[in-house]
Amino acid sequence: MKVMFRYIVLSLLFVLGAAHASERAKQGWQMIEQGAMVIDVRTPEEFNAGHLDQAVNYPLSELDKHIAALDKSQPIVLYCRSGNRSGQALAYMESKGFTALHNAGGLNEINIESPQ
């Protein structure tokens, strides 16, 4: 009985996590279609292995160098491999006064939701 309960709980968590993931990717694409800047915060090696056509590569470790010249009210969509680094980038940029940010998650996630 406990095993069955655990299985059900884990299944629900997986389904709910996937639903959340696709919603953030869908919202990311909506912003991109409306002209948002797209920032990939992965390493240059990861970026060179594949990225969204619209993206610029501002690695998380170098983000402060790149964002200095950006308009803080400009809509920006962030992504990485899983959504973790883009979440960190979002928090950092918010702390610097950016107001129109969105974490679209990971590259595979956002590619699944691609309108193309």
MOPAC internal coordinates of N, CA, C and O (Angstrom, degrees):
PM7 1SCF
backbone

  N    0.0000 0     0.00 0     0.00 0    0    0    0
  C    1.4365 1     0.00 0     0.00 0    1    0    0
  C    1.5325 1   111.08 1     0.00 0    2    1    0
  O    1.2310 1   120.38 1   135.65 1    3    2    1
  N    1.3458 1   116.88 1   -44.35 1    3    2    1
  C    1.4622 1   120.51 1   179.21 1    5    3    2
  C    1.5220 1   110.75 1   -62.95 1    6    5    3
  O    1.2310 1   120.62 1   141.22 1    7    6    5
  N    1.3249 1   116.42 1   -38.78 1    7    6    5
  C    1.4570 1   120.19 1  -179.73 1    9    7    6
  C    1.5255 1   109.60 1   -64.10 1   10    9    7
  O    1.2310 1   120.16 1   136.89 1   11   10    9
  N    1.3151 1   117.31 1   -43.11 1   11   10    9
  C    1.4576 1   121.69 1   179.35 1   13   11   10
  C    1.5270 1   110.22 1   -63.06 1   14   13   11
  O    1.2310 1   119.83 1   137.53 1   15   14   13
  N    1.3181 1   117.92 1   -42.47 1   15   14   13
  C    1.4644 1   122.21 1   178.89 1   17   15   14
  C    1.5320 1   110.37 1   -62.12 1   18   17   15
  O    1.2310 1   120.37 1   135.35 1   19   18   17
  N    1.3088 1   116.90 1   -44.65 1   19   18   17
  C    1.4673 1   120.78 1   178.69 1   21   19   18
  C    1.5218 1   110.85 1   -61.59 1   22   21   19
  O    1.2310 1   121.12 1   138.13 1   23   22   21
  N    1.3201 1   115.47 1   -41.87 1   23   22   21
  C    1.4545 1   120.34 1   179.38 1   25   23   22
  C    1.5310 1   110.42 1   -61.02 1   26   25   23
  O    1.2310 1   120.29 1   135.38 1   27   26   25
  N    1.3092 1   117.06 1   -44.62 1   27   26   25
  C    1.4609 1   121.91 1   179.87 1   29   27   26
  C    1.5295 1   110.69 1   -63.25 1   30   29   27
  O    1.2310 1   120.52 1   134.44 1   31   30   29
  N    1.3308 1   116.61 1   -45.56 1   31   30   29
  C    1.4639 1   120.66 1   179.82 1   33   31   30
  C    1.5273 1   110.27 1   -62.47 1   34   33   31
  O    1.2310 1   119.93 1   133.52 1   35   34   33
  N    1.3179 1   117.73 1   -46.48 1   35   34   33
  C    1.4678 1   120.75 1   179.61 1   37   35   34
  C    1.5223 1   111.19 1   -63.28 1   38   37   35
  O    1.2310 1   120.10 1   140.77 1   39   38   37
  N    1.3100 1   117.42 1   -39.23 1   39   38   37
  C    1.4571 1   120.98 1   177.94 1   41   39   38
  C    1.5180 1   111.49 1   -62.84 1   42   41   39
  O    1.2310 1   120.65 1   136.72 1   43   42   41
  N    1.3232 1   116.36 1   -43.28 1   43   42   41
  C    1.4621 1   120.61 1   178.19 1   45   43   42
  C    1.5245 1   111.28 1   -63.74 1   46   45   43
  O    1.2310 1   120.47 1   137.61 1   47   46   45
  N    1.3176 1   116.72 1   -42.39 1   47   46   45
  C    1.4638 1   120.15 1   178.57 1   49   47   46
  C    1.5207 1   110.89 1   -61.66 1   50   49   47
  O    1.2310 1   120.58 1   139.02 1   51   50   49
  N    1.3213 1   116.50 1   -40.98 1   51   50   49
  C    1.4638 1   120.73 1   179.30 1   53   51   50
  C    1.5240 1   110.63 1   -63.77 1   54   53   51
  O    1.2310 1   120.23 1   132.85 1   55   54   53
  N    1.3229 1   117.17 1   -47.15 1   55   54   53
  C    1.4570 1   121.70 1  -179.13 1   57   55   54
  C    1.5263 1   110.76 1   -63.99 1   58   57   55
  O    1.2310 1   120.11 1   134.80 1   59   58   57
  N    1.3162 1   117.40 1   -45.20 1   59   58   57
  C    1.4630 1   120.50 1   179.82 1   61   59   58
  C    1.5224 1   111.11 1   -65.89 1   62   61   59
  O    1.2310 1   120.16 1   141.65 1   63   62   61
  N    1.3152 1   117.30 1   -38.35 1   63   62   61
  C    1.4691 1   120.97 1   177.15 1   65   63   62
  C    1.5156 1   111.30 1   -63.61 1   66   65   63
  O    1.2310 1   120.20 1   138.15 1   67   66   65
  N    1.3178 1   117.23 1   -41.85 1   67   66   65
  C    1.4597 1   120.88 1   178.46 1   69   67   66
  C    1.5265 1   110.99 1   -65.74 1   70   69   67
  O    1.2310 1   120.22 1   141.01 1   71   70   69
  N    1.3222 1   117.19 1   -38.99 1   71   70   69
  C    1.4684 1   120.90 1   178.78 1   73   71   70
  C    1.5233 1   109.71 1   -63.64 1   74   73   71
  O    1.2310 1   120.36 1   136.12 1   75   74   73
  N    1.3233 1   116.92 1   -43.88 1   75   74   73
  C    1.4613 1   120.75 1   178.40 1   77   75   74
  C    1.5207 1   109.81 1   -62.58 1   78   77   75
  O    1.2310 1   120.61 1   136.72 1   79   78   77
  N    1.3006 1   116.44 1   -43.28 1   79   78   77
  C    1.4545 1   120.83 1  -177.16 1   81   79   78
  C    1.5228 1   110.66 1   -61.02 1   82   81   79
  O    1.2310 1   119.97 1   134.25 1   83   82   81
  N    1.3272 1   117.67 1   -45.75 1   83   82   81
  C    1.4545 1   118.90 1  -177.59 1   85   83   82
  C    1.5271 1   111.28 1   -69.73 1   86   85   83
  O    1.2310 1   119.82 1   148.85 1   87   86   85
  N    1.3130 1   117.95 1   -31.15 1   87   86   85
  C    1.4642 1   120.36 1   177.01 1   89   87   86
  C    1.5218 1   111.44 1   -64.40 1   90   89   87
  O    1.2310 1   120.35 1   137.74 1   91   90   89
  N    1.3287 1   116.94 1   -42.26 1   91   90   89
  C    1.4636 1   118.12 1   179.90 1   93   91   90
  C    1.5262 1   110.71 1   -68.94 1   94   93   91
  O    1.2310 1   120.11 1   145.78 1   95   94   93
  N    1.3228 1   117.40 1   -34.22 1   95   94   93
  C    1.4606 1   120.33 1   176.60 1   97   95   94
  C    1.5293 1   110.66 1   -68.11 1   98   97   95
  O    1.2310 1   120.20 1   137.40 1   99   98   97
  N    1.3272 1   117.23 1   -42.60 1   99   98   97
  C    1.4720 1   120.63 1   177.95 1  101   99   98
  C    1.5236 1   110.63 1   -60.53 1  102  101   99
  O    1.2310 1   120.62 1   135.20 1  103  102  101
  N    1.3180 1   116.42 1   -44.80 1  103  102  101
  C    1.4575 1   119.99 1   178.73 1  105  103  102
  C    1.5257 1   110.38 1   -63.06 1  106  105  103
  O    1.2310 1   120.49 1   141.67 1  107  106  105
  N    1.3312 1   116.67 1   -38.33 1  107  106  105
  C    1.4576 1   120.58 1   176.82 1  109  107  106
  C    1.5220 1   111.36 1   -59.45 1  110  109  107
  O    1.2310 1   120.35 1   133.99 1  111  110  109
  N    1.3384 1   116.93 1   -46.01 1  111  110  109
  C    1.4641 1   120.11 1   179.40 1  113  111  110
  C    1.5126 1   111.55 1   -64.80 1  114  113  111
  O    1.2310 1   119.83 1   143.23 1  115  114  113
  N    1.3245 1   117.94 1   -36.77 1  115  114  113
  C    1.4663 1   120.19 1   177.10 1  117  115  114
  C    1.5228 1   110.30 1   -60.26 1  118  117  115
  O    1.2310 1   121.01 1   135.84 1  119  118  117
  N    1.3311 1   115.68 1   -44.16 1  119  118  117
  C    1.4667 1   119.55 1   178.90 1  121  119  118
  C    1.5253 1   111.48 1   -65.58 1  122  121  119
  O    1.2310 1   120.62 1   139.26 1  123  122  121
  N    1.3428 1   116.41 1   -40.74 1  123  122  121
  C    1.4742 1   120.62 1   179.18 1  125  123  122
  C    1.5262 1   109.76 1   -61.70 1  126  125  123
  O    1.2310 1   120.43 1   135.34 1  127  126  125
  N    1.3202 1   116.78 1   -44.66 1  127  126  125
  C    1.4668 1   120.84 1  -179.94 1  129  127  126
  C    1.5236 1   111.73 1   -63.73 1  130  129  127
  O    1.2310 1   120.22 1   156.41 1  131  130  129
  N    1.3320 1   117.19 1   -23.59 1  131  130  129
  C    1.4631 1   121.66 1   178.41 1  133  131  130
  C    1.5317 1   111.65 1   -92.66 1  134  133  131
  O    1.2310 1   120.36 1  -172.87 1  135  134  133
  N    1.3313 1   116.92 1     7.13 1  135  134  133
  C    1.4569 1   120.81 1   173.35 1  137  135  134
  C    1.5137 1   116.91 1   102.23 1  138  137  135
  O    1.2310 1   119.49 1  -168.93 1  139  138  137
  N    1.3185 1   118.59 1    11.07 1  139  138  137
  C    1.4665 1   120.76 1   179.30 1  141  139  138
  C    1.5231 1   110.99 1   -64.09 1  142  141  139
  O    1.2310 1   121.26 1   -33.63 1  143  142  141
  N    1.3005 1   115.20 1   146.37 1  143  142  141
  C    1.4611 1   121.84 1   171.30 1  145  143  142
  C    1.5286 1   107.89 1   -71.00 1  146  145  143
  O    1.2310 1   120.14 1   -34.05 1  147  146  145
  N    1.3286 1   117.34 1   145.95 1  147  146  145
  C    1.4652 1   121.52 1  -179.77 1  149  147  146
  C    1.5249 1   108.31 1  -117.80 1  150  149  147
  O    1.2310 1   121.12 1   -57.05 1  151  150  149
  N    1.3326 1   115.46 1   122.95 1  151  150  149
  C    1.4635 1   121.03 1  -179.64 1  153  151  150
  C    1.5181 1   109.75 1  -118.59 1  154  153  151
  O    1.2310 1   120.97 1   -56.62 1  155  154  153
  N    1.3226 1   115.74 1   123.38 1  155  154  153
  C    1.4618 1   124.27 1   174.07 1  157  155  154
  C    1.5269 1   106.19 1   -95.84 1  158  157  155
  O    1.2310 1   119.91 1   -61.83 1  159  158  157
  N    1.3268 1   117.78 1   118.17 1  159  158  157
  C    1.4684 1   120.48 1  -175.72 1  161  159  158
  C    1.5327 1   113.06 1   -98.15 1  162  161  159
  O    1.2310 1   120.50 1  -165.29 1  163  162  161
  N    1.3368 1   116.65 1    14.71 1  163  162  161
  C    1.4674 1   120.00 1   177.51 1  165  163  162
  C    1.5287 1   110.03 1   -77.33 1  166  165  163
  O    1.2310 1   120.92 1    -4.60 1  167  166  165
  N    1.3098 1   115.85 1   175.40 1  167  166  165
  C    1.4619 1   121.02 1   178.70 1  169  167  166
  C    1.5323 1   109.91 1   -69.14 1  170  169  167
  O    1.2310 1   119.93 1   -20.42 1  171  170  169
  N    1.3393 1   117.75 1   159.58 1  171  170  169
  C    1.4637 1   119.84 1   177.04 1  173  171  170
  C    1.5407 1   112.75 1   -57.31 1  174  173  171
  O    1.2310 1   120.57 1   144.68 1  175  174  173
  N    1.3089 1   116.51 1   -35.32 1  175  174  173
  C    1.4742 1   119.58 1   178.81 1  177  175  174
  C    1.5300 1   110.71 1   -64.50 1  178  177  175
  O    1.2310 1   120.62 1   135.74 1  179  178  177
  N    1.3248 1   116.43 1   -44.26 1  179  178  177
  C    1.4688 1   119.91 1   177.69 1  181  179  178
  C    1.5274 1   110.17 1   -63.96 1  182  181  179
  O    1.2310 1   120.45 1   136.70 1  183  182  181
  N    1.3160 1   116.74 1   -43.30 1  183  182  181
  C    1.4565 1   121.78 1   179.89 1  185  183  182
  C    1.5258 1   110.76 1   -59.90 1  186  185  183
  O    1.2310 1   120.38 1   134.22 1  187  186  185
  N    1.3348 1   116.88 1   -45.78 1  187  186  185
  C    1.4625 1   121.27 1  -179.57 1  189  187  186
  C    1.5183 1   113.00 1   -65.50 1  190  189  187
  O    1.2310 1   120.14 1   156.78 1  191  190  189
  N    1.3248 1   117.33 1   -23.22 1  191  190  189
  C    1.4655 1   121.26 1   178.37 1  193  191  190
  C    1.5266 1   111.66 1   -78.00 1  194  193  191
  O    1.2310 1   119.99 1   167.44 1  195  194  193
  N    1.3177 1   117.62 1   -12.56 1  195  194  193
  C    1.4627 1   121.82 1   178.73 1  197  195  194
  C    1.5109 1   110.80 1   153.35 1  198  197  195
  O    1.2310 1   121.09 1   -42.03 1  199  198  197
  N    1.3313 1   115.53 1   137.97 1  199  198  197
  C    1.4625 1   121.05 1  -178.94 1  201  199  198
  C    1.5221 1   109.50 1  -159.89 1  202  201  199
  O    1.2310 1   120.82 1   -11.91 1  203  202  201
  N    1.3161 1   116.04 1   168.09 1  203  202  201
  C    1.4617 1   120.31 1   174.03 1  205  203  202
  C    1.5205 1   108.72 1   -68.58 1  206  205  203
  O    1.2310 1   120.78 1   -38.28 1  207  206  205
  N    1.3241 1   116.12 1   141.72 1  207  206  205
  C    1.4725 1   120.93 1  -178.51 1  209  207  206
  C    1.5218 1   112.55 1   -55.92 1  210  209  207
  O    1.2310 1   120.42 1   144.01 1  211  210  209
  N    1.3178 1   116.81 1   -35.99 1  211  210  209
  C    1.4605 1   121.26 1  -175.07 1  213  211  210
  C    1.5243 1   113.30 1   -80.53 1  214  213  211
  O    1.2310 1   119.91 1   170.66 1  215  214  213
  N    1.3059 1   117.78 1    -9.34 1  215  214  213
  C    1.4667 1   121.76 1  -168.93 1  217  215  214
  C    1.5222 1   114.17 1   -80.39 1  218  217  215
  O    1.2310 1   122.44 1   -32.17 1  219  218  217
  N    1.3371 1   112.93 1   147.83 1  219  218  217
  C    1.4612 1   121.25 1   166.31 1  221  219  218
  C    1.5215 1   105.91 1  -108.59 1  222  221  219
  O    1.2310 1   120.77 1   -28.36 1  223  222  221
  N    1.3102 1   116.13 1   151.64 1  223  222  221
  C    1.4616 1   120.96 1  -178.31 1  225  223  222
  C    1.5193 1   110.34 1  -101.32 1  226  225  223
  O    1.2310 1   121.14 1   -73.65 1  227  226  225
  N    1.3224 1   115.42 1   106.35 1  227  226  225
  C    1.4588 1   122.84 1   173.49 1  229  227  226
  C    1.5255 1   106.57 1  -119.00 1  230  229  227
  O    1.2310 1   119.69 1   -92.83 1  231  230  229
  N    1.3339 1   118.20 1    87.17 1  231  230  229
  C    1.4635 1   120.53 1  -177.46 1  233  231  230
  C    1.5294 1   111.83 1   -52.57 1  234  233  231
  O    1.2310 1   120.71 1   -37.80 1  235  234  233
  N    1.3132 1   116.24 1   142.20 1  235  234  233
  C    1.4594 1   121.10 1  -178.62 1  237  235  234
  C    1.5185 1   111.44 1   -51.26 1  238  237  235
  O    1.2310 1   120.14 1   138.91 1  239  238  237
  N    1.3225 1   117.33 1   -41.09 1  239  238  237
  C    1.4644 1   121.12 1  -177.47 1  241  239  238
  C    1.5316 1   113.07 1   -67.23 1  242  241  239
  O    1.2310 1   120.20 1   164.12 1  243  242  241
  N    1.3443 1   117.22 1   -15.88 1  243  242  241
  C    1.4609 1   121.76 1  -178.81 1  245  243  242
  C    1.5279 1   112.17 1  -120.76 1  246  245  243
  O    1.2310 1   120.35 1  -167.53 1  247  246  245
  N    1.3062 1   116.94 1    12.47 1  247  246  245
  C    1.4543 1   121.34 1  -172.47 1  249  247  246
  C    1.5267 1   112.98 1   -57.09 1  250  249  247
  O    1.2310 1   120.58 1   139.11 1  251  250  249
  N    1.3094 1   116.50 1   -40.89 1  251  250  249
  C    1.4672 1   120.18 1  -177.86 1  253  251  250
  C    1.5321 1   112.26 1   -58.52 1  254  253  251
  O    1.2310 1   119.75 1   146.69 1  255  254  253
  N    1.3323 1   118.08 1   -33.31 1  255  254  253
  C    1.4698 1   121.70 1   179.18 1  257  255  254
  C    1.5275 1   111.77 1   -67.84 1  258  257  255
  O    1.2310 1   120.92 1   144.19 1  259  258  257
  N    1.3123 1   115.85 1   -35.81 1  259  258  257
  C    1.4589 1   121.22 1  -172.25 1  261  259  258
  C    1.5213 1   114.11 1   -86.04 1  262  261  259
  O    1.2310 1   119.89 1   149.74 1  263  262  261
  N    1.3157 1   117.82 1   -30.26 1  263  262  261
  C    1.4648 1   119.22 1  -172.22 1  265  263  262
  C    1.5222 1   113.80 1   -86.42 1  266  265  263
  O    1.2310 1   120.16 1   171.81 1  267  266  265
  N    1.3107 1   117.30 1    -8.19 1  267  266  265
  C    1.4639 1   120.41 1  -176.31 1  269  267  266
  C    1.5270 1   112.76 1   -56.89 1  270  269  267
  O    1.2310 1   119.85 1   145.13 1  271  270  269
  N    1.3069 1   117.88 1   -34.87 1  271  270  269
  C    1.4592 1   121.46 1  -176.23 1  273  271  270
  C    1.5294 1   113.66 1   -94.35 1  274  273  271
  O    1.2310 1   119.66 1  -179.44 1  275  274  273
  N    1.3183 1   118.26 1     0.56 1  275  274  273
  C    1.4638 1   120.98 1  -177.07 1  277  275  274
  C    1.5217 1   111.78 1   -82.90 1  278  277  275
  O    1.2310 1   121.09 1   -30.36 1  279  278  277
  N    1.3273 1   115.52 1   149.64 1  279  278  277
  C    1.4579 1   122.90 1   173.62 1  281  279  278
  C    1.5307 1   107.67 1   -73.18 1  282  281  279
  O    1.2310 1   120.25 1   -56.95 1  283  282  281
  N    1.3064 1   117.13 1   123.05 1  283  282  281
  C    1.4657 1   121.61 1  -174.77 1  285  283  282
  C    1.5269 1   113.50 1   -69.57 1  286  285  283
  O    1.2310 1   120.06 1   165.94 1  287  286  285
  N    1.3286 1   117.49 1   -14.06 1  287  286  285
  C    1.4622 1   119.98 1   177.98 1  289  287  286
  C    1.5325 1   112.16 1  -100.77 1  290  289  287
  O    1.2310 1   120.21 1   177.45 1  291  290  289
  N    1.3244 1   117.20 1    -2.55 1  291  290  289
  C    1.4674 1   121.66 1   179.27 1  293  291  290
  C    1.5302 1   109.85 1   -67.09 1  294  293  291
  O    1.2310 1   119.65 1   -47.72 1  295  294  293
  N    1.3310 1   118.27 1   132.28 1  295  294  293
  C    1.4702 1   119.70 1   175.14 1  297  295  294
  C    1.5320 1   110.15 1   -63.51 1  298  297  295
  O    1.2310 1   121.19 1   -48.39 1  299  298  297
  N    1.3337 1   115.34 1   131.61 1  299  298  297
  C    1.4630 1   121.62 1  -178.62 1  301  299  298
  C    1.5187 1   109.40 1  -135.44 1  302  301  299
  O    1.2310 1   121.00 1   -48.78 1  303  302  301
  N    1.3313 1   115.68 1   131.22 1  303  302  301
  C    1.4583 1   122.88 1   174.63 1  305  303  302
  C    1.5176 1   107.40 1  -105.72 1  306  305  303
  O    1.2310 1   120.81 1   -51.38 1  307  306  305
  N    1.3196 1   116.05 1   128.62 1  307  306  305
  C    1.4651 1   122.63 1  -179.86 1  309  307  306
  C    1.5202 1   109.64 1  -110.47 1  310  309  307
  O    1.2310 1   120.56 1   -35.71 1  311  310  309
  N    1.3256 1   116.53 1   144.29 1  311  310  309
  C    1.4585 1   120.40 1   171.56 1  313  311  310
  C    1.5256 1   109.66 1  -151.12 1  314  313  311
  O    1.2310 1   121.21 1   -15.94 1  315  314  313
  N    1.3392 1   115.29 1   164.06 1  315  314  313
  C    1.4707 1   121.69 1   177.82 1  317  315  314
  C    1.5269 1   107.77 1  -146.22 1  318  317  315
  O    1.2310 1   119.74 1    42.57 1  319  318  317
  N    1.3124 1   118.09 1  -137.43 1  319  318  317
  C    1.4679 1   121.08 1   177.55 1  321  319  318
  C    1.5189 1   111.20 1   -88.59 1  322  321  319
  O    1.2310 1   120.59 1   138.04 1  323  322  321
  N    1.3351 1   116.49 1   -41.96 1  323  322  321
  C    1.4630 1   119.44 1  -174.53 1  325  323  322
  C    1.5286 1   114.35 1  -125.83 1  326  325  323
  O    1.2310 1   120.27 1   166.81 1  327  326  325
  N    1.3082 1   117.09 1   -13.19 1  327  326  325
  C    1.4576 1   121.24 1  -174.93 1  329  327  326
  C    1.5156 1   113.02 1   106.83 1  330  329  327
  O    1.2310 1   120.22 1   169.57 1  331  330  329
  N    1.3289 1   117.19 1   -10.43 1  331  330  329
  C    1.4645 1   121.11 1  -178.76 1  333  331  330
  C    1.5345 1   111.11 1   -72.72 1  334  333  331
  O    1.2310 1   120.39 1   124.29 1  335  334  333
  N    1.3131 1   116.86 1   -55.71 1  335  334  333
  C    1.4687 1   119.47 1  -178.94 1  337  335  334
  C    1.5277 1   111.59 1   -65.03 1  338  337  335
  O    1.2310 1   120.33 1   143.66 1  339  338  337
  N    1.3275 1   116.98 1   -36.34 1  339  338  337
  C    1.4621 1   118.50 1   177.89 1  341  339  338
  C    1.5302 1   110.21 1   -67.60 1  342  341  339
  O    1.2310 1   120.01 1   149.44 1  343  342  341
  N    1.3305 1   117.58 1   -30.56 1  343  342  341
  C    1.4636 1   120.64 1   173.68 1  345  343  342
  C    1.5192 1   111.42 1   -66.62 1  346  345  343
  O    1.2310 1   120.74 1   140.24 1  347  346  345
  N    1.3208 1   116.19 1   -39.76 1  347  346  345
  C    1.4607 1   120.23 1   176.58 1  349  347  346
  C    1.5316 1   110.74 1   -65.79 1  350  349  347
  O    1.2310 1   121.00 1   139.36 1  351  350  349
  N    1.3211 1   115.69 1   -40.64 1  351  350  349
  C    1.4619 1   120.22 1   178.84 1  353  351  350
  C    1.5261 1   110.27 1   -63.97 1  354  353  351
  O    1.2310 1   120.35 1   138.63 1  355  354  353
  N    1.3201 1   116.94 1   -41.37 1  355  354  353
  C    1.4523 1   120.87 1   178.20 1  357  355  354
  C    1.5275 1   110.91 1   -59.89 1  358  357  355
  O    1.2310 1   120.35 1   132.57 1  359  358  357
  N    1.3159 1   116.93 1   -47.43 1  359  358  357
  C    1.4685 1   120.67 1   179.88 1  361  359  358
  C    1.5295 1   110.95 1   -61.96 1  362  361  359
  O    1.2310 1   120.69 1   138.45 1  363  362  361
  N    1.3286 1   116.28 1   -41.55 1  363  362  361
  C    1.4594 1   120.37 1   179.48 1  365  363  362
  C    1.5237 1   110.63 1   -63.90 1  366  365  363
  O    1.2310 1   120.81 1   133.14 1  367  366  365
  N    1.3247 1   116.06 1   -46.86 1  367  366  365
  C    1.4568 1   119.91 1  -177.66 1  369  367  366
  C    1.5331 1   111.11 1   -67.01 1  370  369  367
  O    1.2310 1   119.97 1   142.94 1  371  370  369
  N    1.3138 1   117.66 1   -37.06 1  371  370  369
  C    1.4654 1   120.12 1   174.92 1  373  371  370
  C    1.5254 1   110.38 1   -60.84 1  374  373  371
  O    1.2310 1   120.50 1   140.34 1  375  374  373
  N    1.3257 1   116.65 1   -39.66 1  375  374  373
  C    1.4663 1   120.02 1   179.75 1  377  375  374
  C    1.5319 1   111.37 1   -66.22 1  378  377  375
  O    1.2310 1   120.52 1   160.15 1  379  378  377
  N    1.3282 1   116.60 1   -19.85 1  379  378  377
  C    1.4665 1   121.99 1   178.61 1  381  379  378
  C    1.5331 1   112.01 1   -95.69 1  382  381  379
  O    1.2310 1   120.37 1  -175.63 1  383  382  381
  N    1.3390 1   116.90 1     4.37 1  383  382  381
  C    1.4530 1   120.57 1   174.65 1  385  383  382
  C    1.5171 1   116.73 1   101.17 1  386  385  383
  O    1.2310 1   119.29 1  -175.91 1  387  386  385
  N    1.3178 1   118.96 1     4.09 1  387  386  385
  C    1.4650 1   121.10 1   177.18 1  389  387  386
  C    1.5287 1   108.76 1   -72.11 1  390  389  387
  O    1.2310 1   121.16 1   -40.96 1  391  390  389
  N    1.3350 1   115.39 1   139.04 1  391  390  389
  C    1.4673 1   119.27 1  -171.13 1  393  391  390
  C    1.5241 1   115.60 1  -119.42 1  394  393  391
  O    1.2310 1   119.25 1   167.85 1  395  394  393
  N    1.3183 1   119.04 1   -12.15 1  395  394  393
  C    1.4682 1   121.18 1  -174.72 1  397  395  394
  C    1.5274 1   110.68 1  -124.47 1  398  397  395
  O    1.2310 1   120.60 1  -120.38 1  399  398  397
  N    1.3210 1   116.46 1    59.62 1  399  398  397
  C    1.4651 1   122.24 1  -175.73 1  401  399  398
  C    1.5164 1   111.48 1  -106.93 1  402  401  399
  O    1.2310 1   121.56 1   -27.22 1  403  402  401
  N    1.3451 1   114.63 1   152.78 1  403  402  401
  C    1.4688 1   119.93 1   174.12 1  405  403  402
  C    1.5268 1   109.40 1  -146.49 1  406  405  403
  O    1.2310 1   120.76 1   -47.25 1  407  406  405
  N    1.3279 1   116.16 1   132.75 1  407  406  405
  C    1.4601 1   122.38 1   174.14 1  409  407  406
  C    1.5235 1   107.38 1   -91.41 1  410  409  407
  O    1.2310 1   120.45 1   -71.07 1  411  410  409
  N    1.3357 1   116.74 1   108.93 1  411  410  409
  C    1.4670 1   121.67 1  -179.38 1  413  411  410
  C    1.5233 1   112.59 1   -88.12 1  414  413  411
  O    1.2310 1   119.94 1  -177.84 1  415  414  413
  N    1.3321 1   117.72 1     2.16 1  415  414  413
  C    1.4596 1   120.91 1   176.80 1  417  415  414
  C    1.5073 1   113.04 1    92.00 1  418  417  415
  O    1.2310 1   121.35 1    38.90 1  419  418  417
  N    1.3242 1   115.01 1  -141.10 1  419  418  417
  C    1.4537 1   121.73 1  -177.06 1  421  419  418
  C    1.5135 1   113.03 1   -97.19 1  422  421  419
  O    1.2310 1   120.73 1   -18.37 1  423  422  421
  N    1.3197 1   116.21 1   161.63 1  423  422  421
  C    1.4667 1   122.15 1  -178.74 1  425  423  422
  C    1.5247 1   111.44 1   -57.70 1  426  425  423
  O    1.2310 1   119.54 1   132.82 1  427  426  425
  N    1.3199 1   118.48 1   -47.18 1  427  426  425
  C    1.4609 1   120.00 1   179.74 1  429  427  426
  C    1.5205 1   111.10 1   -62.24 1  430  429  427
  O    1.2310 1   120.92 1   139.37 1  431  430  429
  N    1.3058 1   115.85 1   -40.63 1  431  430  429
  C    1.4645 1   121.69 1   179.74 1  433  431  430
  C    1.5300 1   111.26 1   -61.17 1  434  433  431
  O    1.2310 1   120.63 1   131.48 1  435  434  433
  N    1.3108 1   116.40 1   -48.52 1  435  434  433
  C    1.4688 1   119.77 1  -177.70 1  437  435  434
  C    1.5249 1   110.59 1   -71.08 1  438  437  435
  O    1.2310 1   119.70 1   147.81 1  439  438  437
  N    1.3344 1   118.18 1   -32.19 1  439  438  437
  C    1.4647 1   120.37 1   176.86 1  441  439  438
  C    1.5191 1   111.85 1   -65.70 1  442  441  439
  O    1.2310 1   119.86 1   146.00 1  443  442  441
  N    1.3160 1   117.86 1   -34.00 1  443  442  441
  C    1.4695 1   121.64 1   177.96 1  445  443  442
  C    1.5140 1   110.08 1   -62.37 1  446  445  443
  O    1.2310 1   120.42 1   143.39 1  447  446  445
  N    1.3154 1   116.79 1   -36.61 1  447  446  445
  C    1.4588 1   121.63 1  -177.67 1  449  447  446
  C    1.5224 1   113.33 1   -90.19 1  450  449  447
  O    1.2310 1   120.31 1  -176.56 1  451  450  449
  N    1.3289 1   117.01 1     3.44 1  451  450  449
  C    1.4562 1   121.24 1  -177.12 1  453  451  450
  C    1.5363 1   110.94 1   -55.84 1  454  453  451
  O    1.2310 1   120.14 1   -46.94 1  455  454  453
  N    1.3313 1   117.33 1   133.06 1  455  454  453
  C    1.4609 1   120.35 1   179.99 1  457  455  454
  C    1.5311 1   113.12 1   -74.43 1  458  457  455
  O    1.2310 1   119.46 1   173.54 1  459  458  457
  N    1.3040 1   118.63 1    -6.46 1  459  458  457
  C    1.4634 1   122.46 1  -175.78 1  461  459  458
  C    1.4935 1   112.84 1   -77.36 1  462  461  459
  O    1.2310 1   120.10 1   180.00 1  463  462  461

